Amino acid sequence: MPRLTFYADESGTDSDSPMAVVGGLLLRPEDFFWLDVEWRRVQSKHGIMYPVHMREFTPNGVFRGISAAERRRLFVDLVRIINEHKLASVAATLVTATYRRVFNGITNLSMYGACFAQLALMNDVEARLNDYHEPIPYVLDDGNPYKKDIIEARGTLALPSLETIEFCSDASLCALQAADVVSWSVRRKLAGRFLSEFEPLLGLFDKHHLDLDYGEEWMVGVADSNRKAAGPETNG
């Protein structure tokens, strides 16, 4: 199998969001190339001069003037491009309030770092289950203020598959724009808020998509393990 790369972005990992997502897509080199070609062609087709950021479809965003009907047509095209070229799409999610309550006093890792850690861990498991033993480079958006937490999470995990982490501008990398679409769509689906113009994005959740929803029971188990590993001082 050709070398694989995971392109990831986040949605809702800021302090005010009730739910955080880090997700994206696993691509082979040739699929990365053709996704880029098709993405730019669709942008031209729909007259889009800016990178596709889902936050720009809000009332104050640069895409606010695009009609509901045209948005649907655009999202149909973007979903088709993502699904045709991805080997898989994966998203890790955490409920903000639960994470902060359970891990209070145990870690200072941001929601971004915590979600990325779970994403990388599951990708490592899935790679081994599918008999893929090559390292998986990760490419993430350079614009997040918590990107230092990704480096910290990498050091903590020490996963065999987690070789390199690179930060790039999503303005020039269409695969990162696609990852933004995936992450945003996962968060909207979990929140249950899909306006009709965004409904085509539900097509992303096909048989090659995996959501990793880490609930309170799992978090409590991890927190307890961390307390035990830290020793008596942490345990009180």
N, C-alpha and C positions, 0 to 999 in steps of 0.2 A: 504494500500500500504506500502511495506517495506520502511525503512529509505533510503533516497536518498543522494548521495554525488556528488558534481560537481568537476571535475578535469580539471584545466585550465592551459594554457600556452600562451605565447605571440609570436608574430612575427612582427618585424619591429618597435618596440617601442623605438628604439634608436634614437638619434638626427638626423641621416643622412637619415632615411628612409622617403619616401614621404607618406607612408600609414602605419598605426598601427592597429594591430589586437590582441585582446585577446579572445581566444575561447577554447572550449574543449567539454567534454561530461558528461552527467548526467548518473550515474550508480547506480544500485541496488547492495547490498552487494554480492549477488551470481554472478552477471554479472561481477563485479570487479574481483572476484576470477577466473572465467573461462576466462576472457579476458587475465589475467596475464598468465594463463597456456598456452593458445593458442599462445599468443605473443612470449613466450619463445620457444615454439615448432617451430614456423615459423622461428625465428632467427637461431635455430639450423639447420633447413632444408636448409636455404640459406647460411649457414656458416658465419653468422654475429656474431662476438665476442664482439662488442661494443654496447652500447645503441643506439637505432634508433633516431638520430637527423637529421632533414632534411638539416641543414646547412652542414653536413658532406658529402653530395652528390655533393658539389661544387668542382671545379678543385683542391683545396688545402685540401679538407676534407679526412677523413680516408676511405670513401667509393668511392673515385674517381676512383678506379680501377674496380668497378663493371660495367659490360657491360650494354648497353641500354636494351637489351633483358632480362637480369637477373633483372634489376631494375623493368621493367614492371611486371615480374612474382612476385617479392617481393611486389610491391604496390597492385597488385590484391589481394594477401593474406592479407595484412594489412587492406585494405578497407573492405574486407569481415569480418574480426575479429571485427573491429570497428562497422560496421553496424549491425552485429548479436547481439552485446552485449549492445550497447548504448540504453538508453531510448530516448535520444535526443542528438543532437549536436547543439551547439549555438556559434556564434561568433559575437563580437561587433567590428566595424571598425570606424576609424576616419581618415580623410585626415589631415596630419600633418600641412601643411601651413595654411589651413582654421582654424583649431583649434587654432593655435598660434595667428593668426590675430584677431579672434573674441574674444578670452579670454585674450588678452593682458592686463595686469594690473588688472585682476580680480582674477586669480588663478595661483599658482606656481605648481599645480599638473602636474606630468609627463603624457605623452601619455599613459603609462602603467596604471597609476592610473585612468585616465579618462575613458579609455576603460573598465577597470574592473568595475568601478562604473555603467556604462551603462549595462554591462552584468548582474551584480547582480540585478539591477533594473528590467530588463526585465524578468529574472528568477523569481523574486518575483511576477510580474504580471501574468506570465504564470502559476505559481503554484496555485495562487488563482483562476484563470479561470478554472483550472482543479481540483478544490476542494481539493488541497493538502495544508494542513496548518501546516505541521511540519517544523521545522528549517532545512535549507540546509547547511551543512558544506562545505567549499571550501578548496581544496588542490591545492597548486600552487608550481611551481618549486622554489627551494631555491637559484638558481644561478643568479637571476636578481638583479642588483644593485639598482633598484628603488622599491624594495619590501616594503620599509617603506611607500611608497605612497598608497599601498594597505590597510595598517592599517589606514592611514588617511582617505581614501575613505570610509572605513567601518564606522568610527566614524561620518562622515558627512551624510551618507545615513540613518543610524538607521533603517534599514529594519527589519520587523518581521522575515523574512525567513533567514536572514544572521546571523547565530549563531556563528560559529567559522571559523577562517582562520588558516590553517596549512601550513607550508612550508616544503617540502620534496625534497630529491634528485631524479631527474628523472632517474638517473643511476640505481636505484633499484626499481623504481615504473613504471611499464609498462603503467599504465593508463595515466601518465604524458607524456610518449613518444607518446601515441596515441593523446593526446591533442596537442602536438607539430605538429604532422602530420596534424591535423585539421586546426590549426591556419595558418601554412605555406601554406596549400592548398587554404585557403580562400584568403590570400593575393595574391598568384599567380593568382588565378582566376580573382580577381578584377583588377590586373595589365595586364591581358590578355596575360601572358607569360607562356604557358604550352608546353614544349617540348614533343615530342611524348613519350619518356620514362616515363613521369610523367602523361600521360593522364588517366591511371587507377584511379588516385586520384580524378578525377571528379565524380567518383561513390559515394564519401562521401556525395554529395549534393542531398540526397534522400528526401522523404516526411517527414522524421524525423529530418531534418536539418533546422536551422533558422539563417539567416544572419541579423544582425542589423546594417544597414548603416546609420549613423547619419550625415545628410547633413547640409549645411550652414544655411538653414532656421531654422532648429531645434536648432542649436548652438546659433544663434542670439537670439532666444526666451529665451533660458536658460540664456544667458549672460545678457539680459535686466532684467530678473527677479532677477538675482543676484545683479545687480546695484541698483534696487529699494529696495531690502531687506537691502542693505548695507547703504542706507540713502544718504542724501545730499552731504556729504564729498566726497564719491566715485563718485557721479554723476557730480562733478565739482562745 
